[in-house]
Amino acid sequence: MHRVARAIAKYGPIARTTLAQMLGLSQGAMSRITSDLIYAGVIEEIPGDAVTTGPLPQGFTPKTKEGATRRGRPQTALRLRADARTFIGIKAQGASAIAAVVNAHGEVVSSRHERAFPGRSPQQVTAALATLVRECRDDVAGTPLPTPTAVGVAVGGHVRDERDVTFAPFLRWDHDVPLAAMLEEATGLPCTVYNDIDALLVDASWFGPGVGLEAFAVLTIGVGVGYSLAVRGEPVTYPDKSYGLLGHVLIDPEGPRCTAGHIGCAQCLTDDAIVEQYAQMIGHPCTFEDFAADARAGMPLASRLTDRTCFRLGSLIATIANIAMPSKVMVAGESAFLATIGIDAVRDGIRRYRHSQAAQVEFTVVDHDWQLWAKAAASRAIVRYIG
């Protein structure tokens, strides 16, 4: 039943026959399971010709009986009930957090809630997150939506067993913090904690551009460089993956030197590195906001650095594609907008490090919004609890 509910959540609206073939279940078993899920209020049945069906797993083609005619009961589709459950998602940053309520379709159904941390101790952060949870619950209390089922929290750093934060540089935590247990005690709701890039990856794999893909990668640029890979919608696990290892991969042998002494590693894509390069080019100190404004305005020096940065970004995308072989790469993060300005340079960077006969690397760039990251934390909770 859990497998069926998860598949409907990911691929719905979907026909029973297609779902049965996908999961290797008989039509009888599928009918019994879906009837139970409908009775429990988890899924609903809708006319199949009234909606656009969702994407299917890459390489999967539903089988149809040759020469069969459509008779009797019209074909229907199944989808998760949007109002079956709600979840609270929170993105904890260095000095603040943002939260939102998300329905079972991964859609934001509340106002945007933000709160600054009075300090960065685990107790102060937990208190602020608990306040956000109360605000989110109050937000949906006067609506037909159900009370939130659980809370998902995304942090930049290393998380163990979806419970304990062991390393969070932006929160200045370098020791074990039982954040899930602390927030559960403060709110009375089940809580899970995730690495923020993994959360973004799962959200895109279940409710975004990665649905149905065999392999899908997320690459983030901004304050840092992040990367995560999903296979069949699930993040590839590796004990050290949350330590920013991709950030020191060589992408330009003539690039700047990072703080660790590497020349031309992916750290040159970070905001601090870009600001340092731009300040050298214009001859005086500046901020990243200064550079961003000049880049959007098409100022010559800013445009030159944007193209150089985007070529390097394309080189990194090509490296990911060559090694991990994902079907698509999603570029996100605070500085992802640069890829839309220098899209041709990104493509040039990809082509520079791909074989001429290799398939074109598919990539997509998403607009940055911290609420998307909060929604992603809730999406991970949906995947965990639904069904």
Backbone hydrogen bonds, N-H to C=O, Kabsch-Sander energy under -0.5 kcal/mol:
donor,donor_aa,acceptor,acceptor_aa,energy
5,A,1,M,-2.5
6,R,2,H,-2.4
7,A,3,R,-2.2
8,I,4,V,-2.4
9,A,5,A,-2.3
10,K,6,R,-2.0
11,Y,7,A,-3.1
12,G,8,I,-2.0
14,I,78,L,-1.9
16,R,76,T,-0.5
19,L,15,A,-2.5
20,A,16,R,-2.8
21,Q,17,T,-2.1
22,M,18,T,-2.4
23,L,19,L,-2.2
24,G,20,A,-1.1
25,L,20,A,-2.3
30,M,26,S,-2.6
31,S,27,Q,-2.4
32,R,28,G,-2.2
33,I,29,A,-2.5
34,T,30,M,-2.7
35,S,31,S,-1.9
36,D,32,R,-2.0
37,L,33,I,-2.2
38,I,34,T,-2.4
39,Y,35,S,-2.4
40,A,36,D,-2.1
41,G,38,I,-1.1
42,V,37,L,-2.3
43,I,37,L,-1.0
44,E,79,R,-2.7
46,I,77,A,-2.8
48,G,75,Q,-1.5
50,A,47,P,-1.6
51,V,48,G,-0.6
53,T,51,V,-0.6
54,G,11,Y,-0.6
54,G,13,P,-2.0
58,Q,212,G,-4.0
60,F,57,P,-2.3
68,A,65,K,-1.8
71,R,69,T,-0.8
77,A,46,I,-3.2
78,L,14,I,-2.7
79,R,44,E,-2.0
81,R,42,V,-2.5
82,A,80,L,-0.5
84,A,81,R,-1.9
87,F,102,V,-2.6
88,I,150,A,-2.4
89,G,87,F,-0.5
89,G,100,A,-2.8
90,I,152,G,-2.4
91,K,98,I,-2.7
92,A,90,I,-0.6
92,A,154,A,-2.6
93,Q,91,K,-0.6
93,Q,96,S,-3.2
97,A,115,R,-2.1
98,I,91,K,-1.8
99,A,113,H,-3.0
100,A,89,G,-1.9
102,V,87,F,-3.1
103,N,107,E,-2.6
104,A,82,A,-2.0
104,A,85,R,-0.7
106,G,103,N,-2.0
109,V,101,V,-2.9
110,S,101,V,-0.7
113,H,99,A,-2.1
115,R,97,A,-2.2
117,F,95,A,-2.9
125,V,121,S,-2.6
126,T,122,P,-2.5
127,A,123,Q,-2.2
128,A,124,Q,-1.9
129,L,125,V,-2.5
130,A,126,T,-2.6
131,T,127,A,-1.8
132,L,128,A,-1.9
133,V,129,L,-2.1
134,R,130,A,-2.2
135,E,131,T,-2.3
136,C,132,L,-2.4
137,R,133,V,-2.4
138,D,134,R,-2.4
139,D,135,E,-1.7
140,V,136,C,-1.3
141,A,137,R,-0.9
142,G,138,D,-0.6
143,T,140,V,-1.7
149,T,86,T,-3.5
150,A,86,T,-0.5
151,V,190,P,-2.5
152,G,88,I,-3.0
153,V,192,T,-2.3
154,A,90,I,-3.1
155,V,194,Y,-2.4
156,G,92,A,-0.6
157,G,155,V,-1.0
158,H,167,F,-2.8
160,R,164,D,-3.4
161,D,159,V,-0.5
163,R,160,R,-2.1
164,D,160,R,-2.2
165,V,177,V,-2.7
166,T,158,H,-2.4
166,T,164,D,-0.6
167,F,158,H,-1.3
168,A,173,W,-2.9
170,F,156,G,-0.5
171,L,168,A,-0.9
172,R,168,A,-0.7
173,W,168,A,-2.4
174,D,172,R,-0.6
177,V,165,V,-2.6
179,L,177,V,-2.5
180,A,163,R,-2.2
182,M,178,P,-2.3
183,L,179,L,-2.5
184,E,180,A,-2.4
185,E,181,A,-2.1
186,A,182,M,-1.5
187,T,183,L,-1.9
188,G,184,E,-2.9
192,T,151,V,-2.1
193,V,162,E,-1.8
194,Y,153,V,-3.0
196,D,155,V,-2.4
199,A,195,N,-2.1
200,L,196,D,-2.2
201,L,197,I,-2.3
202,V,198,D,-2.5
203,D,199,A,-2.5
204,A,200,L,-2.1
205,S,201,L,-1.9
206,W,202,V,-1.7
207,F,203,D,-2.9
208,G,204,A,-1.2
210,G,204,A,-2.1
211,V,204,A,-0.6
211,V,208,G,-1.5
213,L,210,G,-1.6
216,F,230,A,-2.3
217,A,328,K,-2.2
218,V,228,S,-2.6
219,L,330,M,-3.0
220,T,226,G,-2.4
221,I,332,A,-2.1
222,G,224,G,-1.0
226,G,220,T,-2.1
228,S,218,V,-1.9
230,A,216,F,-3.3
231,V,234,E,-2.6
232,R,214,E,-2.3
234,E,231,V,-1.4
236,V,229,L,-3.3
241,K,238,Y,-2.0
243,Y,240,D,-1.6
244,G,241,K,-0.6
247,G,244,G,-1.1
248,H,245,L,-1.3
249,V,246,L,-1.9
251,I,264,G,-2.9
252,D,264,G,-2.0
255,G,252,D,-2.3
258,C,262,H,-2.8
261,G,258,C,-1.9
264,G,256,P,-2.8
264,G,262,H,-0.6
266,A,249,V,-1.3
267,Q,247,G,-0.9
268,C,265,C,-2.1
269,L,266,A,-2.1
270,T,267,Q,-1.8
271,D,222,G,-2.8
274,I,270,T,-2.3
275,V,271,D,-2.6
276,E,272,D,-2.2
277,Q,273,A,-2.2
278,Y,274,I,-2.6
279,A,275,V,-2.8
280,Q,276,E,-1.7
281,M,277,Q,-1.6
282,I,278,Y,-2.5
283,G,279,A,-1.6
284,H,279,A,-0.9
291,F,287,T,-1.9
292,A,288,F,-3.0
293,A,289,E,-2.4
294,D,290,D,-2.2
295,A,291,F,-2.8
296,R,292,A,-2.5
297,A,293,A,-1.6
298,G,294,D,-0.5
298,G,295,A,-0.9
299,M,294,D,-2.6
303,S,299,M,-3.0
304,R,300,P,-2.3
305,L,301,L,-2.2
306,T,302,A,-2.5
307,D,303,S,-2.5
308,R,304,R,-2.0
309,T,305,L,-2.9
310,C,306,T,-2.8
311,F,307,D,-2.3
312,R,308,R,-2.0
313,L,309,T,-2.3
314,G,310,C,-2.6
315,S,311,F,-2.0
316,L,312,R,-2.0
317,I,313,L,-2.5
318,A,314,G,-2.5
319,T,315,S,-2.0
320,I,316,L,-2.3
321,A,317,I,-2.7
322,N,318,A,-2.8
323,I,319,T,-1.9
324,A,320,I,-2.7
325,M,320,I,-0.9
325,M,321,A,-0.7
327,S,215,A,-2.9
328,K,215,A,-0.7
329,V,362,E,-2.1
330,M,217,A,-2.9
331,V,329,V,-0.5
331,V,364,T,-3.3
332,A,219,L,-2.5
332,A,330,M,-0.5
335,S,221,I,-2.1
336,A,333,G,-1.6
338,L,335,S,-1.8
339,A,336,A,-1.6
340,T,336,A,-0.6
340,T,337,F,-0.8
341,I,337,F,-1.3
342,G,338,L,-2.7
343,I,340,T,-0.6
346,V,342,G,-2.0
347,R,343,I,-2.1
348,D,344,D,-2.2
349,G,345,A,-2.3
350,I,346,V,-2.1
351,R,347,R,-2.6
352,R,348,D,-1.9
353,Y,349,G,-0.8
353,Y,350,I,-0.9
354,R,351,R,-1.2
358,A,355,H,-1.6
362,E,360,Q,-0.5
364,T,329,V,-2.2
366,V,331,V,-2.3
372,L,369,D,-1.6
373,W,369,D,-0.9
374,A,370,W,-1.8
375,K,371,Q,-2.9
376,A,372,L,-2.0
377,A,373,W,-1.6
378,A,374,A,-1.7
379,S,375,K,-2.3
380,R,376,A,-1.8
381,A,377,A,-1.3
382,I,378,A,-2.3
383,V,379,S,-2.4
384,R,380,R,-1.7
385,Y,381,A,-2.7
386,I,382,I,-2.7
